[in-house]
Amino acid sequence: MSSVHKNLDNFRTDGLRPVTGKRVAVITAEWNEEVTFAMRDGAVAFLKKYGFDDSNLVVRQVPGSFELIYGASYMLEKEDVDGVIVVGCVIQGETPHFTFISQAVASGIAELNVRSGKPVIFGVLTTLNQEQALDRAGGKHGNKGTEAAATLVKMLNFNVLEA
């Protein structure tokens, strides 16, 4: 979780190796695109630093955060990827919609992790307002998309990393 004391871009990369022979997907929600596209761009840039290029990186969009579950599932089953990053942003409004969507997406992505046996990384912001979202999409708290990409690379290298 980001705070004034922690920047999303401050994560450990010691021992992190470039990934070879793997194919991954980044699925991005179009809703709140000012935020989500910045996060997607951060994720893709990080992945390209760690061995991915256009031939082994699939970048797709879905309408909103709820559809990230289907998008990730489709990629795992039909596109034969080794891992997925889902990128979305749910901003609290005046109705309980925020809670229902946030819980459904978190549960759905958790289930895909267990069911697929492949890493599905949760790069979904759940914020109280637009400012908090922008702060975490390349603003003062870093970029959650970059952090999600680092997490995916770490999980793909899981068997070679030392604790």
C-alpha positions as CSV (number, residue, x, y, z in Angstrom):
1,M,0.0,0.0,0.0
2,S,1.3,3.4,-0.9
3,S,1.6,6.2,1.6
4,V,3.6,9.3,2.1
5,H,6.4,7.1,3.4
6,K,6.4,4.5,0.6
7,N,6.6,5.1,-3.1
8,L,5.3,2.3,-5.4
9,D,8.4,2.6,-7.5
10,N,10.6,1.6,-4.5
11,F,10.7,-2.1,-4.7
12,R,13.5,-4.6,-4.6
13,T,15.1,-5.6,-7.9
14,D,18.2,-7.3,-6.5
15,G,18.5,-10.8,-7.9
16,L,15.8,-10.0,-10.5
17,R,16.7,-11.6,-13.8
18,P,15.4,-10.8,-17.3
19,V,12.7,-13.3,-18.3
20,T,13.2,-15.4,-21.4
21,G,11.0,-17.9,-23.1
22,K,7.8,-16.6,-21.5
23,R,4.8,-14.8,-22.9
24,V,2.7,-12.4,-20.8
25,A,-0.4,-10.2,-21.1
26,V,-1.2,-6.8,-19.7
27,I,-5.0,-6.3,-19.6
28,T,-6.1,-2.7,-19.0
29,A,-9.5,-1.3,-18.1
30,E,-10.6,1.6,-20.3
31,W,-12.6,3.1,-17.5
32,N,-10.6,5.9,-15.8
33,E,-8.2,5.8,-18.8
34,E,-6.2,8.8,-17.7
35,V,-5.1,6.6,-14.7
36,T,-5.2,3.1,-16.2
37,F,-3.3,3.9,-19.4
38,A,-0.5,5.6,-17.4
39,M,-0.3,2.5,-15.3
40,R,-0.3,0.2,-18.4
41,D,2.5,2.3,-19.9
42,G,4.5,1.9,-16.7
43,A,4.0,-1.8,-16.7
44,V,5.0,-2.3,-20.3
45,A,8.1,-0.1,-20.0
46,F,9.2,-2.2,-17.0
47,L,8.5,-5.5,-18.8
48,K,10.6,-4.4,-21.8
49,K,13.5,-3.7,-19.5
50,Y,13.3,-7.3,-18.3
51,G,13.2,-9.3,-21.5
52,F,9.8,-8.8,-23.1
53,D,9.2,-7.3,-26.5
54,D,6.3,-7.1,-28.9
55,S,6.6,-10.8,-29.8
56,N,6.0,-12.1,-26.2
57,L,3.9,-9.3,-24.8
58,V,0.2,-9.1,-25.4
59,V,-1.5,-5.8,-24.5
60,R,-5.3,-5.6,-24.6
61,Q,-8.1,-3.5,-23.2
62,V,-11.4,-4.3,-21.6
63,P,-14.2,-1.8,-20.9
64,G,-13.9,-1.7,-17.1
65,S,-12.3,-3.2,-14.0
66,F,-15.0,-5.9,-13.6
67,E,-14.2,-7.2,-17.1
68,L,-10.5,-7.7,-16.1
69,I,-11.5,-11.1,-14.7
70,Y,-12.8,-12.3,-18.1
71,G,-9.9,-10.7,-19.9
72,A,-7.3,-12.4,-17.7
73,S,-9.1,-15.7,-17.9
74,Y,-9.3,-15.5,-21.7
75,M,-5.6,-14.8,-22.0
76,L,-4.7,-17.7,-19.7
77,E,-6.9,-20.2,-21.6
78,K,-6.9,-19.0,-25.2
79,E,-3.7,-17.1,-25.7
80,D,-1.4,-19.5,-23.7
81,V,0.4,-16.8,-21.7
82,D,2.6,-17.5,-18.7
83,G,1.3,-14.6,-16.6
84,V,-1.1,-11.7,-16.7
85,I,-1.1,-8.2,-15.2
86,V,-4.6,-6.7,-14.8
87,V,-4.6,-2.9,-14.6
88,G,-7.7,-1.0,-13.4
89,C,-8.9,1.8,-11.2
90,V,-12.1,1.9,-9.1
91,I,-12.8,5.3,-7.5
92,Q,-15.3,5.5,-4.7
93,G,-18.5,7.3,-5.5
94,E,-21.7,8.0,-3.7
95,T,-23.1,4.5,-4.0
96,P,-22.0,1.0,-2.8
97,H,-21.0,0.2,-6.4
98,F,-17.3,0.8,-5.5
99,T,-17.4,-1.9,-2.8
100,F,-19.1,-4.5,-5.0
101,I,-16.8,-4.0,-8.0
102,S,-13.6,-3.8,-5.9
103,Q,-14.5,-7.0,-4.0
104,A,-15.6,-8.9,-7.1
105,V,-12.4,-8.0,-9.0
106,A,-10.1,-8.9,-6.1
107,S,-11.9,-12.2,-5.6
108,G,-12.0,-13.1,-9.3
109,I,-8.3,-12.4,-9.7
110,A,-7.4,-14.4,-6.6
111,E,-9.4,-17.3,-8.0
112,L,-7.6,-17.1,-11.3
113,N,-4.2,-17.3,-9.5
114,V,-5.3,-20.5,-7.8
115,R,-7.1,-22.1,-10.7
116,S,-4.6,-21.3,-13.4
117,G,-1.4,-22.0,-11.5
118,K,0.0,-19.0,-13.2
119,P,0.6,-15.5,-11.8
120,V,-2.2,-13.0,-12.3
121,I,-1.0,-9.8,-10.8
122,F,-3.5,-7.4,-9.3
123,G,-2.7,-3.9,-10.5
124,V,-6.0,-2.4,-9.6
125,L,-6.3,0.8,-7.7
126,T,-9.2,1.3,-5.3
127,T,-9.1,5.0,-4.3
128,L,-11.3,7.5,-2.6
129,N,-10.8,10.1,-5.4
130,Q,-9.2,11.0,-8.7
131,E,-6.3,12.7,-7.1
132,Q,-5.3,9.6,-5.1
133,A,-5.5,7.6,-8.3
134,L,-3.3,10.0,-10.3
135,D,-0.8,10.0,-7.4
136,R,-0.4,6.2,-7.9
137,A,-0.4,6.3,-11.7
138,G,3.0,8.0,-12.1
139,G,2.4,10.8,-9.6
140,K,3.9,11.5,-6.2
141,H,3.4,7.9,-5.0
142,G,4.9,6.2,-8.1
143,N,3.2,3.9,-10.6
144,K,1.2,0.9,-9.5
145,G,1.6,-0.5,-13.1
146,T,5.4,-0.5,-12.7
147,E,5.1,-2.2,-9.4
148,A,2.7,-4.8,-10.9
149,A,5.2,-5.6,-13.7
150,A,8.0,-6.0,-11.1
151,T,5.8,-8.4,-9.2
152,L,5.1,-10.4,-12.4
153,V,8.8,-10.7,-13.2
154,K,9.5,-11.8,-9.6
155,M,6.8,-14.4,-9.8
156,L,8.1,-15.7,-13.2
157,N,11.6,-16.0,-11.6
158,F,10.2,-17.4,-8.4
159,N,12.1,-20.6,-8.5
160,V,15.5,-18.9,-8.9
161,L,15.1,-16.1,-6.4
162,E,16.5,-16.4,-3.0
163,A,14.4,-15.4,0.0
